[in-house]
Amino acid sequence: MDERGLRQIQENADFAVARLGPLSDVEFGLNAASVEWVMGFIERRRTRPDAQDLDVLVAVLGSFLGACIVAATGGNWHRVDGHGWGVRLPCGSTAFPFAKVHKQLLFGTVGGDSIAGFYLVRRQRSGLQAGDEADRPA
């Protein structure tokens, strides 16, 4: 297990919560409302390419999205050869939050890439619905 990688993911997720929470209008944490807000943040951010550092945004927001999926599903982070970090879901499939954030930054929701939809599908595959205990802020 890559402890340093896991530590960096946790630090990135904590950074996202600390920095984005005060900017949001929701009870920000590892929950569906926050993922929805971050989806909008990505959409607003992608319209300003001069202010965007793609690699940093993908690292921080991908860590946050993955942490939300872990919190909601009980999944766990693991490295997949050739694909990098993903979240192994209880059903056995793996979600790749960094790839999804990257796609939304590049193509936007109009291009069919939504981190909120991605999050909700992973929750549903784990048998959780909106309003379940796992949807509470961290």
ABEGO torsion letter per residue (X at the ends): XBAAAAAAAAAAAAAAAAAAAAABABBBBBBAAAAAAAAAAAAAAAABAAABBAAAAAAAAAAAAAAAAAAAAGBBBBBBBGAEBBBBBAAGBBBBAAAAAAAAAAAEAAAGBBAAAAAAAAAAAAGBBBGBAAABBX
